Structure formats: C-alpha cells, structure tokens
Amino acid sequence: MRVFKCGEMKLKDDRPLAKAAAVHGAGLSMTRWEMETGAELSDHSHPHAQISFVVSGRYSFRSEGRAPYEASAGDFLIFEPNEPHGAYVLEGGVMIDAFCPEREDFKRELGWED
C-alpha cells in the first residue's frame, strides 16, 4: 500500500483558477481537481477513457455533438477516448477524474516516480 496526502503533493496548476493532485498506478491515473468559479477547461481530447465524479460545485460540461450538461455534486460523467470535451465552472468545487490508461503526460509534468 502507498499513501499520498493531497496537501503534501506537487500540484498541477497550469490552468487559471484550477489545480489538481494526481496519483498513478497499474494502468490508471486519478486526479483531484479544486476549481474556482469562472475556471474554463478548454475543449480538448486525449487517448484516455475518462470518468469524472463531481464531489462539490456546479459545472457546465461540453462534448462534441451534445447539448451542454450542468453537473453538480454526485454526478458521474464518462468521456470515451478521443472524445472532445471541456467545461466551465459555474460554482467552485472539487471533482475527481479517473483515466485509463495512465496519464504519462501528468506523470512527467509532476515528476512522478513509480
């Protein structure tokens, strides 16, 4: 077992009004995002499957070809590999993302050591 305390981890903070702690293992990455009202996650895609869980706050999610969805605490969202998506933070809060396979880009960016 390995234990990581969120407050002691290097944070991914390359987006205005948003920061994340990330952990990785056995083909899976997880991030815990803290986002402030007004944060914008621009439309993007990646080869990873993504499941997002809204812990708190309200978010307007976009996905190509679909109407925006306003997510709030308790909602899960699934984005398939290479599915373009983005979000706008309507009310600041916390969100958890799981990625499969591991986000090698996040590992490099945060100096992760297996």
Helices and strands as residue ranges (DSSP letters): G 6-8, E 12-15, E 18-25, E 28-35, E 40-44, E 49-54, E 58-63, E 69-72, E 76-79, E 85-91, E 93-100, H 104-110
